[in-house]
Amino acid sequence: MEDHQIGPPLGEQLVREQRISEAEVEAVLEEQQQRRQQPLGEYLRTKAIITTRELEEALRNQRSTPNYRLGEILVHENLISDEQLQDALKAQHEDRSRQLGQILVEQGLVSQKDIQHALSRKLGIPFVDVSQFQMDAEAMKLVPEALVRKYRCLPLCCYEQKLVLALENPMDWEALDAVRFHTGLKVEPVIADKAELERVINLLYAAPELESNLLDEDLGMEETEEEEYDETASSDNVIVRLVNKIIIDAYNQGASDIHIEPYPGRNKTLVRLRKDGELRNYYEIPSRMRNAVIARIKIMANLDISEKRKPQDGKIDFRKYSMLKIELRVATIPTSHDQEDVVMRILASGEPLPLDSLGLSARNHEQLLKLIAKPYGLFFVCGPTGSGKTTTLHSILGHLNTPARKIWTAEDPVEITQKGLRQVQVHPKIGLTFAAAMRAFLRADPDIIMVGEMRDEETTRIGIEASLTGHFVFATLHTNSAPESIIRLLDMGMDPFNFADALVGVLAQRLARRLCPDCKEAYEADTEEIRELLNEYCYELIPRGADEDYGKMVRGKVLGDWEDRFAGPGGRFTLYRPRGCQACEDTGYRGRLGLHELLSASDNLKKLILEQARVSELLSAALQEGMRTLKQDGIEKVLAGHTDIHSVRSVCIK
């Protein structure tokens, strides 16, 4: 076949137009020639995908690639003949448990790399370098370690509601079906090198038995021996693996905090994880390793390992030590007998939850949408540390985040990132406080401002001024209830007139334990239990000193509403109690759900704020306008079967 050329070569054309020089053309032609001579396997290794963006682009391109069977591909690539393919298919027919690729490899006709490269070239299946790819921690949670190790597969990320799974053989239907069945998601296979895949799996999922596999084998000594690991051993492979294992396990188990508590002498160091709001024992570290473990954590957090007399704070970017995109806030605190406790808060940089996924009641959800639709004002989310305030604020910002709005946030730390938000990490040591950040935002043409916490008079005053000049300001407060938040801000010295004018609403919230959906046990509640719930629910609705008839009327109205919304046939209520199974580690609870108290700043409430009314007066007015307290919202979620009254009482005072 003759070669036909239309027009001058591209290089000559570019030189003629003086866009590049002849020397540059020669250099490019030389590189092109080298690439043509490069074996496909080497090219795949050097040009393997390492970013999510590259992977998504490759998956989009794959759609236009025609589908072939593995045998057809290998024959087309001249790796095997038709006769060899038929012999292999005959062997597979005799033993259905063996895959075609496995048979061909066992017969010595092709290697596993030949199959990988052929599939990648002919089917367009992306080849991913898992050693450099930034894993999506949320995707890793979807597939249990047992499946990962059994099928030697690795969840990389989620793409268009599909789970991207790295395997040595992307046509391993047994593995794909198992993962698809467990996750309930469609699975998009990609190719990875076998050795790299096994290395990364072992790195991310360290040996499950720390004491037997990690300590005894590597140390080769008994606990009674005198040799001790000191700070200089903090880079030892055993210590590094141990610390990484603790952090990865804590994240995979959904823990929010890691507590490392050393004890003097030969006593072991206790590691505890806070899961679903409660601390649970995780592991005991041998006494000789405690100093090295703590030193390792301090090195990772850029803290002074020689300073043990005063508390230190730092942060760990775990991406430097693993494929997981996790940050940890670290606090060290000196304790008795010259020991140091370490507490690490896991800050998983995830995506914001949709507003519909926050667990708001229908009334609260509808009211919240109305409040945040206003063009300007001041809105607070309040609650104790770890009650989900930041998650809720980012869900609200995600709802408001459109190209038409400019949104600035000042946070400490930045836990959740969103495209479209301009997020600032405050640094009080250099003078970048919340107040300083807000003053800067006001000069940067904002529509919406979010402040991590209004903890002082200056920040609050600037927030009120910003909301009165046409901006919507969101902030958090550490207060117990929505009405108490108003009194707290007035006690800071805020002008009641400006504050009342600026306020849009206050959302108080708590996180209660959610009953495990796999094992929660249904039972029919008796009259006494419903009466007890009814009395707790109506405690704040019935004014002190009200006559008995009024109380009966209120209880009757509430009970009628419950029967319409929650009762079954005959007006009987089905409640649930914890039982315990393997999925919830026999606790009966798995995960948490939000309890909410939404106060809307109505004209009547603004009038009470101007009069500097007491908390009880604000609460009474809000209840009359339809607000429900945290405990009332929790009791409704008990009746809906999501939690039990013990969990609600544990986080709600009244």
N, C-alpha and C positions, 0 to 999 in steps of 0.2 A: 504494500500500500504506500502510495506516495504521500510525503508530508506537504501539507498546504499551509501557507502563511498569509494571513490577511493583515496588511499594513506592516510598518516597521516594528521590530521588537520594542517592548515597553521601555527597556533600559535606554536604548538609543533615543526614543521619543523624549524621555525625561531629561536626558543630557542636552538634546537640541533645544528644549524649552528652558534650559539652565536652572532646572529645579534641583538637580543633584550633579555631583562631579563624576568623571569617569572612574576615579579611584573608588568612590562609594559603590558604583555599579559593579566593579570587579569584586569588591568584598562581599556584596550580597550574592553574586553568582557563585562564588566559592562556597559560601555557607549553604546555598541551595544544593550544590553538588554533594556536599558532605551529608546533608540530610537524606538525599536520594540513596546514598550508599549505606546509611545506617540501618541495621536490622530492625524489624518491626518491634521485637520484644524490648530492645534497648530504647527505642523511641517511646514506647508506652511507659517505660519506667521513668524516663526523663521528662516526659510531657504529661504525666498522670495528673488527673484532676486533684486539686488540693483545696478548692474553695467552694462554698455553697453556690455562688453565682455561676462558676464554671459548670458545676454539676447540673444545675437547672437548665442551662443553655444546651448542654449535651443531651439531656432528657427530652427537651423540645425537638432537637434535631432528629432524635431517634424515631419519632413518630412517622417521619416520612420514609423510613427505611423498611423495605419489604421483609416479611418474616420468612425464614428458612428453617428447616430441620437441621439438627446438629450434623447428622450424617451427610446431608446434601452439602453443607458448608465445607466439611472436611474433604469430600470428594472434589468439589469445585476448586478447592485450594491445592489439589494434588497431594494432599497429605496421606490419603488412603485411596485404594481402588474400589470399584463397585463390588468386586468379589469379596474383598476384605470387609466391606460394610455389611454385605448380606450374611457373611459368617458371624459377625458380631451381633447382628439383629437376631439370628437364629439362637445364639447363646443367651441373649437377653430373654427371648421367648421361653427358654427352658428354665430360667431363673429370674422371675420378675422383680426380685429384691435388688438386683444389680442394675445400675444405670449404664446406658450405652457408652458414655465417656469413660466410666470406670473399666468396662470390659476392654475397650480399645487401648487404654493405658496398660492394663495387665498383660495384654497380648504384645506389648512393646511396639505397637504400630505408631502411636503418637505419645507425646508427653502432655502433662496437664497444662504446661505453658503454651503448647501448640493449640490446644483447645481454647484457652483464654484469648489468645491473640486472634484466632480465627473468628471467634464470636464477637470480639470487639470490633473487628474490621468489617465483617459482613452484616452483622445485625445492628451495628452502631451502639452496642451496649457500652456505656462509659467505663473506663478503667480508672479507678480512684486510688490515690496514694493515701492509705488510711493512717500512715505514720505522721502525715502532716495535716490531714483534714481536721478541721475544727468540728468536733462532734456536737450535735444538739443534745444537751442533757435531757430535755423533755422527751426526745425520741428514745433515748436509752432507757428511760423509765418504763416504756411501753412493753419491752421484751425482757422477761426474767432471765437471770444469769443461767439457769438450767438449760433454757432453749439456746442461748448464745453459745454455750460450751458444747451442747450436744450436736448442733449443726454447724459449728464454726462459722457463725454469721455475726454481723455487727450492724445494729441500727445506726444510720448516719444522721438523718434529718427527716422532716416531713415536708412533702412537696405536693401542692394541689390535692390535699386530703389523701395522699398516699404516703406510705412509709418506705423510704429508700433504704434498702438492705444490701450490705456488701457481703459477697460470698466468693469463694474460690471458683465455684461452678454456678453461674447464674441460671442454669437450667435444672437445678436441684429441686424438683417439684415437691418432694417430701418436706424439705426445709421451708419452702415458700408457703406451702399449705399449712404447716404447723404455725408459722408466725402469723399468717392471715387469719387462722382460726382463733388464735389467742388474742390478737389485737382488735379484730373486727374491721381492719383496714385493708385496702388494696395494697399490695406490696410491689414495689418497683426494684428489681434486682440490678446491681452493678457489680463489676468485677474488681477483685482485689488480689494482690499477691498472697499466696498461702503463708509464707514465712512472716510477712508483715502483719497479716491478719491475726495469726496466733500470738505474735509478740504484743500487739496492741490489746487484744482480748485479755491476755495475762496481766497487762499493765493496768487496765481499767477494772478488771475483776480479779483482784489479787486472791491468793489462796484462801478459801473460805475458813479454814481453821487456823487462825493466827498463831495460837500457842504451839500447835503440833507442827505445822508446815512452815511457818515464818520464823519462829523463835528457836525452837529446839534444834531443828536441822541446821539452821544457819549459825547459831551460836555454838552448838556442839558442846554444851555444858549444862550442868544442873543448877537449879535455883540456889542451892546451898553454897555454891562457889563464891569466893570473895571478890573476883574481878568485877569491876563496875564500869559502865559506860559513862564517860563524863562529857562535857560540852564539846570537846574536840572530836568526839565520835558522832557528832550530829549529821555529818555527811556520809556516814557509813550506810552501805546499801540496805542493811536490815532496818535501820532507823528510818531511812527515806521511805522504804516500802511500807513500813508500819504506819507512819503518819499519813501517807497517801491513802492507804487502805481505810483508815479511820474516817477521813474526809469523804472519800467516795462512797463508803457504806452509809454514812450519815445522810448524804444527799439522796442516794438511791432509796433509802428507807423513808424519805420525806421528813427528816428531822429539821428543826429550825435552828437548834443550838447544839454545840458540842461542849461538854464540861469535862475538863481534865483536872482531877483532884488528887494530888500526891499526899502521902502520909509519911511520917518520919520513920527512921530505922529500916527494918526489913519488911515493913508493910507494903503491900502492892499499891500502885496508883490506879484509882478508879476512873474509868471513862464512862460518862453517862450522856445519853442523847435525849433531847426534848422533842417528843413526838406527840402531835395532837394536844399540845399544851401541857403534857406531863413528862417528867423525867423518868427514864428507864435505864437500868444498868445495861451497858453494852460489852465492856471488856475490862480486865484487870491487867495492867502492865507490870512486869516484874520490877522490883525496887531498883535493881542496878541500872535500869534503862530510863528512869524518870528524868534525870537531868539532861540526858541526850535528846529525849523526845521533846522536852520543853525548849531546849536550845534550838532544835531544828525548826520548831514552829516560830520562834522569835526571829530566826534568820530569814525564814520565808516572809515574815511580816516586816522586815527591815527594822527590827527593834534591837536595842543594846543588850546582848546576851550577858554582859558583865554586871548589869544593873538589876539587882534583885531586891532592893530596899524600898522601891516606890512603884506604884502602878504605871503601866505603859499601855498605849493604844496604837494599833496599826492595822494594816489591811493586807491580805494575801490575794494576789491575782493568780488563781490556781491554773490558769491556762499555761503558765510557764512550766508547770510540773506535770501536767496531764492534758488530755484532749478535751476535758470538760471545761465549758465556759462558766466558771463559778468564781465568785469573789467571796471572801470571808472577812468579817470585821473581827479583829482580835483584841482582847483585853487581858492583860496579865495583872494579877493582884497578889502582893506578898501576904503569906499567911504564917501562922505560928510555926516554930521549930525550923525557921529559915527555909520554908517551902514556898512555892509559887503556884497558884492556881491559874489555869488558862481557860477562858471561855471564848468560843468562836461562834459568831452568828453567821449562818449561811445566807448569802445574798445572791440568789440565783437570778441572773439577768434574763428574765423571761419576757414574754409578750404580755401586754395588758389583757385582763379578762374582759370579754364583752359585758356591757351593762346588764344584759339579760341573765348573765351567769353569776351574779352576786348573791342570789338567793333572797332578793327583796320581795316583800309581799306585794300583791297587786296594787294595793292602795299606796304603799311607799314608792313603788316603781313609777306609777303614774304621777304622783306628786313631785318626785325628784326630777322627772323630765320637764315638768312645768317650771320648776325653780331654776334649773340650769339653762333654760331657754331664754332667760332674761338677758338684756344687753349688758348690764353692769350690776355690780353689787358685791357682797362679801358672804362667802359660804364656808362653813367650818365642818370638818370631820373630826370627831373627838373620841377618845378611848385610851386605855392604857397601852403600854408598849407591847407590841406583838398582837394587836387586835385587828390588824388588816387595814389600817387607815391609809397607808400608801397605796395598797392594791386598789382600794375603792376610789381614791383620788385619780389614779391613772386610768381606771375604767371610765370615769367621768370625762377626763381629758381626751381619752380615745374616742368617746362619743362626739366631743366638740371639735376634734382635730380635723379641720378641713383646709384646703389650700387658701381659703378666703380669710383665715385667721392666723395671727401671729401669737404663738404661745411660748412664754418664758417660764422656766421652773428653776427654783433654788432648792437644792436638796442636800442632805447629809446623812447617808451617802446616796448617790444615784443608784437605785436598785433596779428599776425597770426603765428600759429605754424605748422610745417610740420615734419613728421617723416622722419628721415634721415638727417635733418639739425641740426647742433650743434649751438644753439642760445644763445647768451650772452646778458644780460641786463646790460647796462653801468651804473655806479654809480660814477659820477664826485666827489661827496663829499668824497669818499674814494680813489680817484685817478684812478678809472677804467674809463678812458675816451675812446673816440673812437680811439685816437692815441695809447693809452696803449693796448687796445684790439687788434688792428691791429699788433702791435709788437709781442704780444703773439701768434697770429694766424700764423705769419710767422715761428714760431718755432714749429708749430703743423702740419706740412706736409699738407697744404691746396691745393686744386685744384681751388676752387672758394671762394672768400671772398666778403661778402656784408656788406657795412657800411651804417648805417642809415642816416648819413649826414656828408658831408665833409665841416665843417664850419670854419676850420682854416688851416693855412699854414702847420703845422706839419702833420695833418691827410692826407692832400692832397699829400704832399711830400712822405709819406710812401706808399700811394696808388699807386702813379706813380712808385716808386721803386719796389713794389710788382708785378705790371703788367709787368714790364720789366724783371723780373726774373722768368717768366714762369707761372704766376697766372692770373686768370681772376678776375678783381675787379669790383664790381657793387656798385654804390653810388647814393645818391640823392643830389640835390642842390635846393636852393630857388632862382630861377631866372625866368625871364619872357619868354625867348625863347631859342631855341637850340644854335643859334650863340652867344647870349649874355652870355651863360654859359662858352663858350671858353674864351671870354674876361675877365670874372670874375675870372677864374682860373689863367690866365696870370697875372692879376692885383694882385693876392695873392703873386706873386714873383716866380711862377713856371718857371723852365728853359724851354723855347719854344722848344728846340730840343728834350729833354726827353718827354715832354708832347705830342708833335706831334707824336712821335714814339709810345707812349703808347695808345693814344686815338683810340677807335674803333667806337664809335658813341654816340649821345646824343638824348634822346627822351624827348621832352617837351609835357606836357599835361594839359588839363583843363577838368572840368566836367560841362556839360551844361544840363539844364532841358530837360527831355524826354517828349514828348507829350503823354498824357494818351491814351493807345491803345483802351480803351473801348469807348471813346467819341470824339476822334479827328475828326475834320470835314474837309472833302476833298473839294477843290475848284480848278478851273482851273486858273492858273496864267496868268495875261495879259502880253502883250509885255513890258510894262513899268517896271513891277516888275522883270521880267527876266533880262532886261537891267541893272537894279539897282544891282542885284546880280552879274551880269557879270562884272560890273565896279569894285565892291568891290573885287571880286575874282582876277581880273587882275591888281589890284593896285600895287602889288609888282613884277608882272611879266614883266611889261613894264618899262624900265629904264627912269629916269627923263631926259627930253630933247629929247626923241626919237621922230622921225617924226610920223605924223598921219597914214601913210600907214603901218608902223610897228605895231602900236597899233591896227589897224583894222585887220591885219593878226593874231596877237595873240588872239584877242577876237573871231575872226572867228574860229580859231582852237579849242579854249576852248568850244565854243558853239556847234561845231560839235561833240566833245567828249561827251558833256552833252546830246545831242539829241540821240546819240547811246546808252547811258547807262541809261538815266532817262526818256526820252520823250515817250509819247504814240503815237497813230496814228496821222498823220498830224503834228508831231513835237510839240504837245501841252504838257505842263508840268502840272502835278497834284501836288499841294502842300497841306499842312494841317495846320489848325489853332486850337488853344485850344477852347474848348467849356465848359467843366465842367460837372461832374456827381458825384454820391455818392462815387464811387471808388476812385476818386482823390480829394474828399472834395471840389468839385466845383472850383478847381483851373485850370483844364485843363492839368495839368502836373502830372506825376507820375514817380518817379525815375529819374536817371541821366544817361547820356552816355558820353563816353570819346571822346575828340577831341585831335588829336595827330599831332606832328610835329617831324619827324624822320630825323636827320642829320647823314649821313654816312661819316666817316672820309676817304675820298678818297685821292689819292696822291696829287691832285690839292689843296684840302683843307689843307692837312698837310703842303704843300708849303706855303700857305697863313698864316698858324699859325706861321711858322718859320719867316716869314716876319713881324709878328705882325700886320696883316691887321686889318682894322676897321670892325665893326659889319656889316655895309652895304655891304662891299666887300665879307665877308663870306656868308651873306645871298644871294647875287646875284649869287655867285658860286654854292651854294647848290641848289637854284631854277633851275639853268641851268642843274643840274645833276638829276633833278626829284623830289626834296623835295617839299612838300606842307606845307604851314604855318598852324597854328592852325585855323585861320579864313577860309582858303581855305578848310580844312578838314571839318570844321563845315558847310560851304555852301553846300558841297557835301551831307552831312547828312540831310540838309534841303531839298534838291532835292529828296533824298531817302525817305522822309516822316517821319523821326525819331524825328525831332525837328523843331523849327521855327527860323527865322533869329533874332528875338528879344533875344532869349535865347543865341544864338551864340555871338551876339554883347555884351551881358552883361558880358561875360567872356573873350573876346578877344579884346585887344586894337587895333590891326591892323592886 
